[in-house]
C-alpha cells in the first residue's frame, strides 16, 4: 500500500471512529466490531446516514452488516472512492 493510500485509509478510519463515538459509543476503536460494541440496527441505519453525509457515499444496512468492523468499513469506503475516481 502506498503512503497516500495508507493515509486515506487512516483518515477514513479516524472519521468512522469519530462518527461511531458521536453515536454514543465512546469506547469505539478502528478494530472494533460495530455489533459487539452494542450498535443496534437503528444505530447502524443512522450511522449509514452519517457516513453518506460525511463521505457523500450511500451505505446501506447490508454493507454495514457485511463489514461489521470500523476497519473493514473504512476499506470498503476507500476502495469505493477509488472505483469512482477510476471511472471518471
For each residue, the residues with C-beta under 8 A, 3 or more apart:
1: 5 6 9
2: 5 6
3: 6 7
4: 7 8
5: 1 2 8 9 78
6: 1 2 3 9 10
7: 3 4 10 11
8: 4 5 11 12 78 81
9: 1 5 6 12 13 74 75 78
10: 6 7 13 14
11: 7 8 14 15
12: 8 9 15 16 55 74 75 77 78
13: 9 10 16 17 30 70 71 74
14: 10 11 17 18 30
15: 11 12 18 19 54 55
16: 12 13 19 20 30 51 70 73 74 77
17: 13 14 20 21 28 29 30 70
18: 14 15 21 22
19: 15 16 22 23 47 50 51 54
20: 16 17 23 25 28 32 34 37 39 47 70
21: 17 18 25 26 28
22: 18 19 50
23: 19 20 39 43 46 47 50
24: 43
25: 20 21 28 37 38 39
26: 21
27: 32 37
28: 17 20 21 25 32 37 70
29: 17 32 70
30: 13 14 16 17 69 70 71 74
31: 69 70 71
32: 20 27 28 29 36 37 69 70
33: 36 37 68 69
34: 20 37 39 43 44 47 64 68 69 70 73
35: 38 39 68
36: 32 33 68
37: 20 25 27 28 32 33 34
38: 25 35
39: 20 23 25 34 35 43 44 47
40: 43 44
41: 44 45 61
42: 45 46
43: 23 24 34 39 40 46 47
44: 34 39 40 41 47 48 61 64 65
45: 41 42 48 49 61
46: 23 42 43 49 50
47: 19 20 23 34 39 43 44 50 51 64
48: 44 45 51 52 58 59 60 61 63 64
49: 45 46 52 53
50: 19 22 23 46 47 53 54
51: 16 19 47 48 54 55 57 59 77
52: 48 49 55 56 57 58 59
53: 49 50
54: 15 19 50 51
55: 12 15 51 52 77 81
56: 52
57: 51 52 77 80 81
58: 48 52
59: 48 51 52 63 64 73 77
60: 48 63 64
61: 41 44 45 48 64 65
62: 65 66
63: 48 59 60 66 67 73 76
64: 34 44 47 48 59 60 61 67 68 73
65: 44 61 62 68
66: 62 63
67: 63 64 72 73 75 76
68: 33 34 35 36 64 65 72 73
69: 30 31 32 33 34 72 73
70: 13 16 17 20 28 29 30 31 32 34 73 74
71: 13 30 31 74 75
72: 67 68 69 75 76
73: 16 34 59 63 64 67 68 69 70 76 77
74: 9 12 13 16 30 70 71 77 78
75: 9 12 67 71 72 78 79
76: 63 67 72 73 79 80
77: 12 16 51 55 57 59 73 74 80 81
78: 5 8 9 12 74 75 81 82
79: 75 76 82 83
80: 57 76 77 83 84
81: 8 55 57 77 78 84 85
82: 78 79 85 86
83: 79 80 86 87
84: 80 81 87 88
85: 81 82 88
86: 82 83
87: 83 84
88: 84 85
